[in-house]
Amino acid sequence: MSINDALSILMFVSFIALIMTGFPVAWVLGGLSILFTAIAIVLDVDLGFAINVDWAYASLSVNRIWDVMKNWVLVALPMFIFMGLMLERSGIASDLMTNLSRVFGRVRGGLAITVTIIGVLLAATTGIIGASVVLLALLGLPVMLQNGYQKDLAAGTVCAVGTLGILIPPSIMLVLMADRLAMPVGDLFLGAMIPGLMLGVLYILYLLIISKIGDKVAPVSDHVEPVTVAVLLGVFKAVLAPFGLILAVLGSIFFGIATPTEAAGVGAFGALLLALSRKQLSAPVLNDVLGQTTTTTAFIFAIFIGATAFSVVLRGLGGDELIEGALLGLPFGPSGIVITILFAVFLLGFFLDWIEISLIILPLVAPVVQNLGFDLVWFTVLFAVCLQTSFLTPPVGFAIFYLKGVAPDSIDTRTIYRGVVPFILLQLLGLVLIFIWDPLVTWLPAQAYN
């Protein structure tokens, strides 16, 4: 093993270790890039080791950071975040819960199915996991518990459905991935649409089956009004607003009318109009949403800057070549290498946030997979689906923490852990289906381009 390989491994191991301390990720990434640049210079200049990294990498890091900050695609991030937060305040989700529960209330597991459908609609309009999980918990969890649903099923449904926003477009994770891999965001949006909806369908099928098997798992409420034309009309009115916003944002991208950045502006403006039309817009609300948008955007871009500096130094030490050599040296075929990468990502998701994995790991392994002859959009969507499990897997399952923060005292952490296990397995089933049948990802982009 060369000195460069040793430094690359030590740099990555140091990153994993320091993340566990709870120190801010952006400072860890930026600090390690400076520290290992200095170590490399000492070893090269003072001790005579042949190392490629020198202080010129500091200038290179500055140039790369500038490229990130002036990236037009990333302008979509704050606008998509604003759109999601403003929709959360508009009261649309509350109307959806009220009207959809009237339609599905006579079905076993109907309330959980209602939460799933609302989660899918929220995912296509917000893309913010924390907001989705908290909103679904406040709206759906008390209703399910009052109607005798098992606690673990109710909690698991809210957690799992809330994570769909990280995959179903417009997803801020897909925007970040597209930027890291220098590929069109629209390609990933189109590729992730069917897999995201497929996961929602798998959740609903599971809820129907588990409710049918156990009479007391998700019982039918005794106080459900019959389905009438008025009820259906109420559902139509409740769905119309979010569906119109989804059509405006994603439709403008898919039909080539607007770029993802321009569509993000349309979505932000549309969410503002919806809140205004529903009389939910006020100066305090706008101030709060703008404040949260600024904080979230600053958090993401701080990690972006640190990850950029970290990646530059790691590549200078030969980390990308080390990883490529290790992967290609595995005693598997190309498919086995992809499975190994996904398994490693699944394990890393137990300890790391999706942002760090997307910014550090994905750019290192994607070129290897592409050189093996696989479609990059297909692999990136696979990677994204695998990362979705990181929100549900302990000990760093953020969706679990979001739910625990607003759940009743009767819902403890162990109950939530039990509840999310079936949904993690469903996500892995979805991952297997996408791996086996790549048209689930590639068909829609092909149709759009044709």
One Martini backbone bead per residue (centre of mass of N, CA, C, O) as a GRO file, in nm:
protein
  450
    1MET     BB    1   0.096   0.037   0.023
    2SER     BB    2   0.065   0.355  -0.020
    3ILE     BB    3   0.068   0.671   0.108
    4ASN     BB    4  -0.185   0.764  -0.042
    5ASP     BB    5  -0.370   0.534   0.049
    6ALA     BB    6  -0.341   0.581   0.352
    7LEU     BB    7  -0.455   0.872   0.350
    8SER     BB    8  -0.729   0.810   0.230
    9ILE     BB    9  -0.825   0.619   0.451
   10LEU     BB   10  -0.780   0.812   0.692
   11MET     BB   11  -0.971   1.035   0.594
   12PHE     BB   12  -1.231   0.865   0.590
   13VAL     BB   13  -1.222   0.759   0.882
   14SER     BB   14  -1.222   1.040   1.014
   15PHE     BB   15  -1.498   1.121   0.912
   16ILE     BB   16  -1.663   0.901   1.052
   17ALA     BB   17  -1.567   0.959   1.344
   18LEU     BB   18  -1.650   1.268   1.362
   19ILE     BB   19  -1.952   1.235   1.309
   20MET     BB   20  -2.007   1.082   1.587
   21THR     BB   21  -1.961   1.351   1.769
   22GLY     BB   22  -2.156   1.594   1.638
   23PHE     BB   23  -2.009   1.755   1.455
   24PRO     BB   24  -2.018   1.959   1.212
   25VAL     BB   25  -2.000   1.860   0.890
   26ALA     BB   26  -1.873   2.102   0.744
   27TRP     BB   27  -1.622   2.122   0.937
   28VAL     BB   28  -1.514   1.841   0.894
   29LEU     BB   29  -1.462   1.857   0.590
   30GLY     BB   30  -1.290   2.118   0.584
   31GLY     BB   31  -1.079   2.039   0.801
   32LEU     BB   32  -0.968   1.781   0.662
   33SER     BB   33  -0.865   1.918   0.407
   34ILE     BB   34  -0.652   2.090   0.553
   35LEU     BB   35  -0.503   1.875   0.719
   36PHE     BB   36  -0.421   1.683   0.470
   37THR     BB   37  -0.265   1.893   0.320
   38ALA     BB   38  -0.051   1.939   0.538
   39ILE     BB   39   0.047   1.646   0.563
   40ALA     BB   40   0.134   1.614   0.267
   41ILE     BB   41   0.350   1.838   0.272
   42VAL     BB   42   0.530   1.726   0.492
   43LEU     BB   43   0.585   1.450   0.352
   44ASP     BB   44   0.701   1.577   0.088
   45VAL     BB   45   0.909   1.798   0.181
   46ASP     BB   46   1.044   1.674   0.455
   47LEU     BB   47   1.032   1.337   0.374
   48GLY     BB   48   1.005   1.266   0.046
   49PHE     BB   49   0.728   1.210  -0.046
   50ALA     BB   50   0.513   1.118  -0.314
   51ILE     BB   51   0.280   1.382  -0.336
   52ASN     BB   52   0.014   1.554  -0.500
   53VAL     BB   53  -0.037   1.735  -0.258
   54ASP     BB   54  -0.082   2.089  -0.224
   55TRP     BB   55  -0.138   2.431  -0.190
   56ALA     BB   56  -0.288   2.442  -0.466
   57TYR     BB   57  -0.549   2.308  -0.352
   58ALA     BB   58  -0.665   2.558  -0.224
   59SER     BB   59  -0.727   2.702  -0.491
   60LEU     BB   60  -0.897   2.474  -0.612
   61SER     BB   61  -1.118   2.482  -0.396
   62VAL     BB   62  -1.212   2.769  -0.450
   63ASN     BB   63  -1.300   2.721  -0.741
   64ARG     BB   64  -1.507   2.498  -0.679
   65ILE     BB   65  -1.683   2.666  -0.488
   66TRP     BB   66  -1.758   2.878  -0.697
   67ASP     BB   67  -1.905   2.680  -0.885
   68VAL     BB   68  -2.126   2.612  -0.683
   69MET     BB   69  -2.239   2.907  -0.617
   70LYS     BB   70  -2.297   2.959  -0.950
   71ASN     BB   71  -2.509   2.743  -0.978
   72TRP     BB   72  -2.812   2.737  -1.137
   73VAL     BB   73  -2.947   2.473  -1.033
   74LEU     BB   74  -2.925   2.544  -0.715
   75VAL     BB   75  -3.156   2.758  -0.711
   76ALA     BB   76  -3.386   2.545  -0.662
   77LEU     BB   77  -3.365   2.480  -0.364
   78PRO     BB   78  -3.497   2.725  -0.209
   79MET     BB   79  -3.768   2.705  -0.373
   80PHE     BB   80  -3.851   2.418  -0.288
   81ILE     BB   81  -3.846   2.474   0.013
   82PHE     BB   82  -4.052   2.699   0.013
   83MET     BB   83  -4.284   2.538  -0.107
   84GLY     BB   84  -4.308   2.327   0.120
   85LEU     BB   85  -4.350   2.521   0.363
   86MET     BB   86  -4.599   2.671   0.251
   87LEU     BB   87  -4.784   2.423   0.218
   88GLU     BB   88  -4.789   2.348   0.516
   89ARG     BB   89  -4.949   2.631   0.584
   90SER     BB   90  -5.219   2.607   0.393
   91GLY     BB   91  -5.406   2.331   0.469
   92ILE     BB   92  -5.424   2.094   0.259
   93ALA     BB   93  -5.371   1.835   0.427
   94SER     BB   94  -5.622   1.858   0.605
   95ASP     BB   95  -5.831   1.829   0.376
   96LEU     BB   96  -5.735   1.554   0.277
   97MET     BB   97  -5.786   1.396   0.538
   98THR     BB   98  -6.089   1.448   0.562
   99ASN     BB   99  -6.182   1.341   0.273
  100LEU     BB  100  -6.031   1.064   0.240
  101SER     BB  101  -6.147   0.928   0.502
  102ARG     BB  102  -6.437   0.904   0.382
  103VAL     BB  103  -6.362   0.699   0.156
  104PHE     BB  104  -6.159   0.488   0.338
  105GLY     BB  105  -6.313   0.421   0.613
  106ARG     BB  106  -6.446   0.127   0.509
  107VAL     BB  107  -6.152   0.033   0.513
  108ARG     BB  108  -5.910  -0.161   0.589
  109GLY     BB  109  -5.670   0.073   0.651
  110GLY     BB  110  -5.777   0.353   0.542
  111LEU     BB  111  -5.614   0.564   0.707
  112ALA     BB  112  -5.333   0.470   0.611
  113ILE     BB  113  -5.395   0.516   0.312
  114THR     BB  114  -5.447   0.815   0.338
  115VAL     BB  115  -5.162   0.888   0.436
  116THR     BB  116  -5.021   0.784   0.182
  117ILE     BB  117  -5.152   0.968  -0.029
  118ILE     BB  118  -5.066   1.230   0.104
  119GLY     BB  119  -4.762   1.169   0.096
  120VAL     BB  120  -4.738   1.167  -0.211
  121LEU     BB  121  -4.836   1.457  -0.256
  122LEU     BB  122  -4.623   1.589  -0.075
  123ALA     BB  123  -4.374   1.480  -0.227
  124ALA     BB  124  -4.465   1.644  -0.501
  125THR     BB  125  -4.440   1.941  -0.320
  126THR     BB  126  -4.184   1.928  -0.114
  127GLY     BB  127  -3.922   1.729  -0.014
  128ILE     BB  128  -3.957   1.741   0.312
  129ILE     BB  129  -3.924   1.530   0.564
  130GLY     BB  130  -3.985   1.677   0.827
  131ALA     BB  131  -4.253   1.806   0.738
  132SER     BB  132  -4.404   1.546   0.656
  133VAL     BB  133  -4.389   1.385   0.921
  134VAL     BB  134  -4.515   1.593   1.109
  135LEU     BB  135  -4.779   1.637   0.955
  136LEU     BB  136  -4.875   1.338   0.954
  137ALA     BB  137  -4.870   1.306   1.261
  138LEU     BB  138  -5.079   1.531   1.333
  139LEU     BB  139  -5.310   1.416   1.143
  140GLY     BB  140  -5.298   1.078   1.155
  141LEU     BB  141  -5.218   0.950   1.430
  142PRO     BB  142  -5.462   1.019   1.617
  143VAL     BB  143  -5.678   0.883   1.439
  144MET     BB  144  -5.567   0.595   1.442
  145LEU     BB  145  -5.562   0.557   1.752
  146GLN     BB  146  -5.871   0.614   1.801
  147ASN     BB  147  -5.935   0.351   1.593
  148GLY     BB  148  -5.727   0.105   1.692
  149TYR     BB  149  -5.450   0.112   1.600
  150GLN     BB  150  -5.157   0.001   1.579
  151LYS     BB  151  -4.883   0.164   1.677
  152ASP     BB  152  -4.665   0.056   1.481
  153LEU     BB  153  -4.824   0.100   1.219
  154ALA     BB  154  -4.876   0.402   1.244
  155ALA     BB  155  -4.580   0.491   1.276
  156GLY     BB  156  -4.459   0.352   1.022
  157THR     BB  157  -4.630   0.497   0.812
  158VAL     BB  158  -4.543   0.786   0.866
  159CYS     BB  159  -4.240   0.750   0.824
  160ALA     BB  160  -4.234   0.623   0.537
  161VAL     BB  161  -4.408   0.828   0.381
  162GLY     BB  162  -4.231   1.082   0.453
  163THR     BB  163  -3.978   0.975   0.264
  164LEU     BB  164  -4.080   1.018  -0.037
  165GLY     BB  165  -3.969   1.315  -0.084
  166ILE     BB  166  -3.667   1.218  -0.161
  167LEU     BB  167  -3.775   1.089  -0.452
  168ILE     BB  168  -4.007   1.243  -0.539
  169PRO     BB  169  -4.078   1.470  -0.748
  170PRO     BB  170  -3.930   1.738  -0.621
  171SER     BB  171  -3.596   1.661  -0.534
  172ILE     BB  172  -3.322   1.762  -0.357
  173MET     BB  173  -3.149   1.509  -0.394
  174LEU     BB  174  -3.153   1.508  -0.708
  175VAL     BB  175  -3.022   1.781  -0.743
  176LEU     BB  176  -2.754   1.710  -0.606
  177MET     BB  177  -2.681   1.466  -0.782
  178ALA     BB  178  -2.678   1.610  -1.055
  179ASP     BB  179  -2.448   1.801  -0.981
  180ARG     BB  180  -2.226   1.589  -0.907
  181LEU     BB  181  -2.271   1.439  -1.211
  182ALA     BB  182  -2.337   1.627  -1.449
  183MET     BB  183  -2.663   1.611  -1.478
  184PRO     BB  184  -2.977   1.620  -1.558
  185VAL     BB  185  -3.249   1.666  -1.362
  186GLY     BB  186  -3.478   1.559  -1.548
  187ASP     BB  187  -3.376   1.268  -1.563
  188LEU     BB  188  -3.423   1.201  -1.260
  189PHE     BB  189  -3.717   1.276  -1.238
  190LEU     BB  190  -3.816   1.068  -1.445
  191GLY     BB  191  -3.679   0.811  -1.319
  192ALA     BB  192  -3.824   0.848  -1.017
  193MET     BB  193  -4.131   0.834  -1.052
  194ILE     BB  194  -4.205   0.530  -1.058
  195PRO     BB  195  -4.056   0.431  -0.802
  196GLY     BB  196  -4.206   0.617  -0.605
  197LEU     BB  197  -4.495   0.511  -0.669
  198MET     BB  198  -4.434   0.213  -0.613
  199LEU     BB  199  -4.391   0.244  -0.309
  200GLY     BB  200  -4.675   0.343  -0.249
  201VAL     BB  201  -4.812   0.079  -0.348
  202LEU     BB  202  -4.669  -0.113  -0.153
  203TYR     BB  203  -4.785   0.010   0.102
  204ILE     BB  204  -5.084  -0.038   0.039
  205LEU     BB  205  -5.071  -0.345   0.008
  206TYR     BB  206  -4.971  -0.399   0.292
  207LEU     BB  207  -5.211  -0.270   0.443
  208LEU     BB  208  -5.428  -0.456   0.326
  209ILE     BB  209  -5.306  -0.727   0.421
  210ILE     BB  210  -5.261  -0.674   0.730
  211SER     BB  211  -5.565  -0.599   0.779
  212LYS     BB  212  -5.683  -0.876   0.686
  213ILE     BB  213  -5.534  -1.067   0.882
  214GLY     BB  214  -5.588  -0.845   1.111
  215ASP     BB  215  -5.857  -0.722   1.281
  216LYS     BB  216  -5.681  -0.527   1.503
  217VAL     BB  217  -5.480  -0.353   1.338
  218ALA     BB  218  -5.712  -0.200   1.121
  219PRO     BB  219  -5.991  -0.087   1.188
  220VAL     BB  220  -6.310  -0.001   1.144
  221SER     BB  221  -6.501   0.256   1.169
  222ASP     BB  222  -6.817   0.347   1.328
  223HIS     BB  223  -6.787   0.669   1.205
  224VAL     BB  224  -6.889   0.643   0.886
  225GLU     BB  225  -6.972   0.793   0.615
  226PRO     BB  226  -7.112   0.777   0.332
  227VAL     BB  227  -7.059   0.756  -0.005
  228THR     BB  228  -7.088   1.051  -0.188
  229VAL     BB  229  -7.096   1.305  -0.402
  230ALA     BB  230  -6.999   1.513  -0.192
  231VAL     BB  231  -6.746   1.360  -0.107
  232LEU     BB  232  -6.613   1.344  -0.388
  233LEU     BB  233  -6.607   1.650  -0.430
  234GLY     BB  234  -6.421   1.710  -0.190
  235VAL     BB  235  -6.181   1.550  -0.298
  236PHE     BB  236  -6.145   1.705  -0.560
  237LYS     BB  237  -6.089   1.981  -0.428
  238ALA     BB  238  -5.844   1.889  -0.252
  239VAL     BB  239  -5.665   1.778  -0.502
  240LEU     BB  240  -5.646   2.013  -0.708
  241ALA     BB  241  -5.420   2.194  -0.593
  242PRO     BB  242  -5.175   1.996  -0.579
  243PHE     BB  243  -5.203   1.895  -0.872
  244GLY     BB  244  -5.159   2.169  -1.008
  245LEU     BB  245  -4.872   2.210  -0.895
  246ILE     BB  246  -4.746   1.956  -1.011
  247LEU     BB  247  -4.807   2.025  -1.307
  248ALA     BB  248  -4.649   2.292  -1.315
  249VAL     BB  249  -4.372   2.174  -1.239
  250LEU     BB  250  -4.337   1.892  -1.384
  251GLY     BB  251  -4.465   1.959  -1.658
  252SER     BB  252  -4.263   2.186  -1.741
  253ILE     BB  253  -4.026   1.984  -1.750
  254PHE     BB  254  -4.126   1.736  -1.926
  255PHE     BB  255  -4.221   1.947  -2.175
  256GLY     BB  256  -3.995   2.186  -2.195
  257ILE     BB  257  -4.081   2.474  -2.076
  258ALA     BB  258  -3.888   2.426  -1.823
  259THR     BB  259  -3.664   2.443  -1.600
  260PRO     BB  260  -3.605   2.346  -1.285
  261THR     BB  261  -3.554   2.635  -1.186
  262GLU     BB  262  -3.810   2.763  -1.305
  263ALA     BB  263  -4.009   2.563  -1.172
  264ALA     BB  264  -3.941   2.644  -0.883
  265GLY     BB  265  -4.058   2.928  -0.913
  266VAL     BB  266  -4.343   2.836  -0.975
  267GLY     BB  267  -4.387   2.679  -0.710
  268ALA     BB  268  -4.343   2.911  -0.511
  269PHE     BB  269  -4.568   3.092  -0.626
  270GLY     BB  270  -4.799   2.885  -0.600
  271ALA     BB  271  -4.784   2.849  -0.291
  272LEU     BB  272  -4.843   3.143  -0.229
  273LEU     BB  273  -5.126   3.151  -0.364
  274LEU     BB  274  -5.257   2.926  -0.195
  275ALA     BB  275  -5.225   3.062   0.080
  276LEU     BB  276  -5.384   3.317  -0.001
  277SER     BB  277  -5.656   3.176  -0.090
  278ARG     BB  278  -5.670   3.041   0.220
  279LYS     BB  279  -5.585   3.257   0.438
  280GLN     BB  280  -5.256   3.181   0.538
  281LEU     BB  281  -5.134   3.460   0.475
  282SER     BB  282  -4.867   3.624   0.649
  283ALA     BB  283  -4.616   3.787   0.790
  284PRO     BB  284  -4.527   3.567   0.995
  285VAL     BB  285  -4.531   3.330   0.797
  286LEU     BB  286  -4.333   3.445   0.589
  287ASN     BB  287  -4.099   3.486   0.787
  288ASP     BB  288  -4.073   3.190   0.876
  289VAL     BB  289  -4.028   3.059   0.597
  290LEU     BB  290  -3.779   3.226   0.520
  291GLY     BB  291  -3.607   3.139   0.759
  292GLN     BB  292  -3.610   2.830   0.704
  293THR     BB  293  -3.498   2.847   0.419
  294THR     BB  294  -3.227   2.978   0.490
  295THR     BB  295  -3.126   2.765   0.690
  296THR     BB  296  -3.139   2.515   0.505
  297THR     BB  297  -2.964   2.626   0.275
  298ALA     BB  298  -2.711   2.684   0.445
  299PHE     BB  299  -2.664   2.397   0.538
  300ILE     BB  300  -2.627   2.267   0.256
  301PHE     BB  301  -2.398   2.462   0.150
  302ALA     BB  302  -2.193   2.402   0.368
  303ILE     BB  303  -2.161   2.105   0.289
  304PHE     BB  304  -2.084   2.156   0.000
  305ILE     BB  305  -1.818   2.301   0.058
  306GLY     BB  306  -1.683   2.080   0.228
  307ALA     BB  307  -1.714   1.849   0.014
  308THR     BB  308  -1.546   1.981  -0.207
  309ALA     BB  309  -1.277   1.993  -0.053
  310PHE     BB  310  -1.262   1.695   0.022
  311SER     BB  311  -1.268   1.576  -0.270
  312VAL     BB  312  -1.016   1.710  -0.382
  313VAL     BB  313  -0.814   1.581  -0.183
  314LEU     BB  314  -0.893   1.282  -0.219
  315ARG     BB  315  -0.822   1.278  -0.522
  316GLY     BB  316  -0.525   1.371  -0.489
  317LEU     BB  317  -0.460   1.098  -0.317
  318GLY     BB  318  -0.634   0.863  -0.478
  319GLY     BB  319  -0.924   0.768  -0.385
  320ASP     BB  320  -1.067   0.696  -0.653
  321GLU     BB  321  -0.861   0.477  -0.742
  322LEU     BB  322  -0.890   0.298  -0.494
  323ILE     BB  323  -1.194   0.235  -0.527
  324GLU     BB  324  -1.183   0.125  -0.812
  325GLY     BB  325  -0.984  -0.106  -0.752
  326ALA     BB  326  -1.155  -0.246  -0.533
  327LEU     BB  327  -1.407  -0.302  -0.707
  328LEU     BB  328  -1.265  -0.445  -0.956
  329GLY     BB  329  -1.133  -0.669  -0.748
  330LEU     BB  330  -1.378  -0.813  -0.726
  331PRO     BB  331  -1.529  -1.151  -0.738
  332PHE     BB  332  -1.722  -1.007  -0.955
  333GLY     BB  333  -1.942  -0.885  -1.139
  334PRO     BB  334  -2.102  -0.604  -1.226
  335SER     BB  335  -2.354  -0.666  -1.050
  336GLY     BB  336  -2.194  -0.725  -0.789
  337ILE     BB  337  -2.078  -0.441  -0.756
  338VAL     BB  338  -2.346  -0.292  -0.726
  339ILE     BB  339  -2.443  -0.450  -0.479
  340THR     BB  340  -2.207  -0.370  -0.297
  341ILE     BB  341  -2.262  -0.067  -0.299
  342LEU     BB  342  -2.552  -0.078  -0.186
  343PHE     BB  343  -2.478  -0.221   0.077
  344ALA     BB  344  -2.287   0.000   0.180
  345VAL     BB  345  -2.499   0.227   0.179
  346PHE     BB  346  -2.694   0.094   0.375
  347LEU     BB  347  -2.490   0.092   0.613
  348LEU     BB  348  -2.422   0.399   0.613
  349GLY     BB  349  -2.725   0.485   0.681
  350PHE     BB  350  -2.694   0.426   0.994
  351PHE     BB  351  -2.471   0.691   1.027
  352LEU     BB  352  -2.546   0.863   0.774
  353ASP     BB  353  -2.631   1.108   0.583
  354TRP     BB  354  -2.745   1.172   0.265
  355ILE     BB  355  -2.559   1.408   0.201
  356GLU     BB  356  -2.282   1.278   0.244
  357ILE     BB  357  -2.324   1.039   0.050
  358SER     BB  358  -2.386   1.209  -0.207
  359LEU     BB  359  -2.115   1.393  -0.197
  360ILE     BB  360  -1.896   1.151  -0.156
  361ILE     BB  361  -1.973   0.863  -0.273
  362LEU     BB  362  -2.112   0.893  -0.552
  363PRO     BB  363  -1.870   1.029  -0.719
  364LEU     BB  364  -1.685   0.766  -0.680
  365VAL     BB  365  -1.885   0.527  -0.803
  366ALA     BB  366  -2.024   0.615  -1.072
  367PRO     BB  367  -1.789   0.584  -1.279
  368VAL     BB  368  -1.759   0.280  -1.242
  369VAL     BB  369  -2.044   0.199  -1.333
  370GLN     BB  370  -2.032   0.332  -1.612
  371ASN     BB  371  -1.779   0.164  -1.712
  372LEU     BB  372  -1.958  -0.110  -1.691
  373GLY     BB  373  -2.240  -0.016  -1.865
  374PHE     BB  374  -2.428   0.154  -1.701
  375ASP     BB  375  -2.688   0.343  -1.627
  376LEU     BB  376  -2.680   0.638  -1.455
  377VAL     BB  377  -2.975   0.686  -1.384
  378TRP     BB  378  -3.036   0.410  -1.270
  379PHE     BB  379  -2.821   0.415  -1.044
  380THR     BB  380  -2.909   0.678  -0.900
  381VAL     BB  381  -3.189   0.574  -0.822
  382LEU     BB  382  -3.092   0.337  -0.660
  383PHE     BB  383  -2.933   0.508  -0.460
  384ALA     BB  384  -3.181   0.670  -0.359
  385VAL     BB  385  -3.348   0.432  -0.250
  386CYS     BB  386  -3.132   0.338  -0.052
  387LEU     BB  387  -3.124   0.613   0.109
  388GLN     BB  388  -3.415   0.609   0.221
  389THR     BB  389  -3.348   0.408   0.457
  390SER     BB  390  -3.184   0.614   0.641
  391PHE     BB  391  -3.453   0.732   0.782
  392LEU     BB  392  -3.518   0.430   0.935
  393THR     BB  393  -3.236   0.367   1.043
  394PRO     BB  394  -3.058   0.282   1.294
  395PRO     BB  395  -2.959   0.558   1.485
  396VAL     BB  396  -3.004   0.777   1.214
  397GLY     BB  397  -3.331   0.812   1.202
  398PHE     BB  398  -3.490   1.095   1.129
  399ALA     BB  399  -3.789   1.014   1.112
  400ILE     BB  400  -3.799   0.905   1.400
  401PHE     BB  401  -3.733   1.175   1.542
  402TYR     BB  402  -3.961   1.343   1.428
  403LEU     BB  403  -4.189   1.170   1.547
  404LYS     BB  404  -4.106   1.170   1.850
  405GLY     BB  405  -4.143   1.487   1.884
  406VAL     BB  406  -4.489   1.455   1.820
  407ALA     BB  407  -4.565   1.221   1.974
  408PRO     BB  408  -4.709   1.048   2.186
  409ASP     BB  409  -4.622   0.892   2.481
  410SER     BB  410  -4.719   0.600   2.377
  411ILE     BB  411  -4.484   0.655   2.167
  412ASP     BB  412  -4.208   0.486   2.139
  413THR     BB  413  -3.914   0.399   1.999
  414ARG     BB  414  -3.966   0.093   1.978
  415THR     BB  415  -4.230   0.116   1.820
  416ILE     BB  416  -4.109   0.254   1.573
  417TYR     BB  417  -3.905   0.039   1.498
  418ARG     BB  418  -4.117  -0.183   1.447
  419GLY     BB  419  -4.280  -0.022   1.226
  420VAL     BB  420  -4.036   0.016   1.003
  421VAL     BB  421  -3.942  -0.266   0.910
  422PRO     BB  422  -4.146  -0.336   0.678
  423PHE     BB  423  -4.067  -0.077   0.508
  424ILE     BB  424  -3.776  -0.149   0.460
  425LEU     BB  425  -3.841  -0.409   0.305
  426LEU     BB  426  -4.002  -0.264   0.081
  427GLN     BB  427  -3.767  -0.093  -0.020
  428LEU     BB  428  -3.589  -0.337  -0.093
  429LEU     BB  429  -3.788  -0.451  -0.297
  430GLY     BB  430  -3.780  -0.207  -0.483
  431LEU     BB  431  -3.477  -0.231  -0.541
  432VAL     BB  432  -3.492  -0.509  -0.677
  433LEU     BB  433  -3.688  -0.432  -0.907
  434ILE     BB  434  -3.503  -0.217  -1.034
  435PHE     BB  435  -3.261  -0.403  -1.083
  436ILE     BB  436  -3.411  -0.611  -1.266
  437TRP     BB  437  -3.605  -0.358  -1.387
  438ASP     BB  438  -3.497  -0.082  -1.556
  439PRO     BB  439  -3.763   0.048  -1.691
  440LEU     BB  440  -3.862   0.190  -1.432
  441VAL     BB  441  -3.649   0.424  -1.516
  442THR     BB  442  -3.602   0.439  -1.847
  443TRP     BB  443  -3.880   0.477  -1.989
  444LEU     BB  444  -3.968   0.773  -1.940
  445PRO     BB  445  -3.724   0.920  -2.064
  446ALA     BB  446  -3.757   0.790  -2.345
  447GLN     BB  447  -4.040   0.904  -2.405
  448ALA     BB  448  -3.972   1.204  -2.376
  449TYR     BB  449  -3.749   1.216  -2.599
  450ASN     BB  450  -3.933   1.090  -2.831
   0.00000   0.00000   0.00000
